[in-house]
Amino acid sequence: MFEDRGPGRSPVREGAGPGKGPPQAHRPPPRHPRTCAPYPTPYPTPYPTPYPTPYPPPAKDLHAHPHPPLHLSVALDRIAGHGAEPYLRAARLAERGRLDFVTLGDSLGPPRRGVSRLDALAVLARIAPATERIGLVPTVTTTHTEPFHVSSAVSTLDWVSRGRAGWTVDVSADEAAARHFGRRAAAPAAELWREAGEVADVVARLWDSWEDDAEIRDTATGRFIDRDKLHYVDFEGTGFSVRGPAIVPRPPQGHPVTAVDATDPLPRAVAAAHADLAFLRVPRHGDATRALRAARDDLRRRARDAGRGEPLPLVVASLPVALYAAADAVALADLAGAWYADGLVDGLHLRPEDPDRDLALLVDGTVPVLQHRGLLRSFYPGGTLREHLCLPRPANRYARALAGGTA
Amino acid sequence: MTHDHGAHRGRKRIHLAAHFPGVNNTTVWADPRSGSQIDFSSFVHLARTAERGLFDFFFLAEGLRLREHHGRVHDLDVVGRPESLTLLSALAAVTDRLGLAATVNATFNEPYELARRLASLDHLSGGRAAWNVVTSSDAFTGENFRRGGFLDRADRYTRAAESVATARELWDSWPAGAPRPFAHHGRHFDISGTFDVARPPQGHPVIIQAGDSAEGREFAASAADVVFSRHGGLDAGRAFHADVKRRLGAYGRRPEDLKIMPGVTVVLGDTAAEAQEKAAEIRRQQVSPQTALLTLEQVWGRDLSAYDPDGPLPDIDPDPAGDVAHGRVRVADPLAVAARWRALAEAKGLSIRQTVIETSGRQSFIGTPGAVAAEMAEFVAKGAADGFILVPHLTPGGLDDFVDRVVPLLQERGAFRTEYTGTTLREHLGLPAARQPDHVKG
């Protein structure tokens, strides 16, 4: 997902963070009105399987946490091996740390450094039944894959994980990937990102093309579905069109979480218009705080300009980490706490240099410190990734249009 | 693995697969036992039942456009399903040996991405992936895709064959250690580069083919490992089996290199009479009054909504140019079908609904568990099939009875495995190790 996966160096070690002094992060100031509902959030779907909760119910005083917690996520990109096991171990560890989600990058280009790479969405689908709560966010590229397939695959990931799916939108700008397909030459990034925005748009429309209660099983009339609650999307993009409706019924979250790496200006425009969550890579050099603040403000301005209301895209700082000792883990907690207290970011996305080493220290070192400071929850109050992120389940645009038009 | 498919007590071993209940009126949704067709737990139940029954593989069909009738989404059958490869990747987590077969269209997918997704499933499942190769020439389906979907009929098979050959070239391009660059310059695909998935555990995931035309049979003989056939009857099955196996020699393949598995339905009863009663009841459930009229409209090519499904057949003739249904195979000769149905209805005094029930296919195997086991074993012994793909009519419990009551009898007869002796789907099917593709022969 991120192109700068050079030897990871912790910004903690480089002193890139703002927090030289002790963090004063016990009471984060209120920001935009994206507060979590009192815990536990009711499972908002009409589907009849209440998710079995493996965790004890939260103590009463934790129920009405007034502010969203810090959102912590981790990249599984540097895990080696062909099978599912190493990914599964890492995802379970992240789940033990009550992280919001894991990400897995992907590309349709040639292998990097001669290392075999599996389809990221398939890997996270394989992990889904073997985990309970952790969100699963693969990178999916939009340049060579049919938008209809993208929609179906992410929707299916949401079904098999019972509402824990997201996707990070990316493009294939390289000539090598274009030659793997032989259908179109590599195009300028501006064109590819404009198309990615269209794909993100049509994918969400396809998710809405079934209303939640379209399945009626009405034996009296012999009808399995109410076809008035299925909708053609009739999307006309610059280079493609999609008729709809989707093959897959509306997924448990309504819309799986859409993420974009919004560090660069072109994808930032897509994030502003379409993303629930935007990653901002922390620069290796210079004043990280100032760079993040500038990018965040620009993202929010663009989102408002694009007509977005609350909630605006969550802002998640993405940074490489290398944790060698408990002190590193605590320093990372200090950095996260400081950035969060400043209102600089909504969360952190950590890209471990060595997942085996770094993830254990993150979960056993950084996480408890943040929990102790009241910044990170110690349990999963909800079942879906949207619930972890305190994002509402979106209304269906077609259902709303119908109600407004005729009722 | 010779043990698994070879002679055992003088009998050929049967291969068994399970089809997730389909998006058509074979699947009965109005039955109180019918559960969700989309919730993951339904897939888990069916797949685990199939694995408990030591089946070779679990099969998912594909849809890329919802079917329509009179220009509106068809609403009488089960609608909605997951995307196959993603669903099967998840099922790999809750099964251990069961093969996982995805239907994926070669018209609306490019070989690089398909090969990559199938290789990924094969890695994630420890060598259990299969690809049922289908094609479409259907502009109706094409409206959901960039490609638009036009391929004339002949091109469908050349594209499918070249897709399979290209995927195998990609799987072969990373034999061990480091990847080798690939280059494929063909009629449908002109691609080059470096594949990014190491060689799959099976070498090549298993290839399934389901077409029935002469081109389809030839494609199967040249490139497939399994044929999903529609010839469930003894005589038709033997003729099909002999025809397809005869074609293998031209490609340097032995008869055992390709398994022929018809899709079949099974109804069990404690007595033969009870089984027949249950079979008739299931057919009634499958043909609701509304489904009866709709089936009639597909033959007549006309709006017949004013007719009473419990009344006589229409006296007007079919409109051969009528075009009421989209996303289905069209009735080839509607006038002849209508004449046959009228004759039947007149002879037996049948209503519209009764006629449709009477003319819809009977279940393949109806009887006591012992009788069904004997009949299945006989089919295989007589060369009508190498095994069967079971299509249950209920989600998710539709396989339970078969696995509990018939599988043990097949095992007693020595006609079915008593344990998995291999770990990969190729091993279950007794297929030879993957080899270089023969795409230039013929």
Interface residues (C-beta under 8 A of the other chain):
Chain A: Y47 P48 T49 H82 G83 A84 S107 L108 G109 P110 P111 G114 S116 R117 L118 D119 L121 A122 V123 A125 R126 I127 A128 P129 A130 H144 T145 E146 P147 F148 H149 S152 A153 S155 T156 L157 W159 V160 S161 R162 A176 A177 R179 H180 F181 G182 R183 W210 E215 R217 T219 T221 G222 R223 F224 I225 D226 R227 L230 G239 F240 S241 V242 R243 G244 P245 I247 V248 P249
Chain B: W29 A30 S36 I38 D39 F40 S41 V44 G63 L64 R65 L66 R72 V73 D75 L76 D77 V78 V79 G80 R81 P82 E83 L85 T86 L87 S89 A90 L91 A92 A93 V94 F108 N109 E110 Y112 E113 R116 R117 A119 S120 L121 H123 L124 S125 G126 E143 N144 F145 R146 R147 W174 A178 P179 F189 D190 I191 S192 G193 T194 F195 D196 V197 A198 S288 P289 Q290 T291
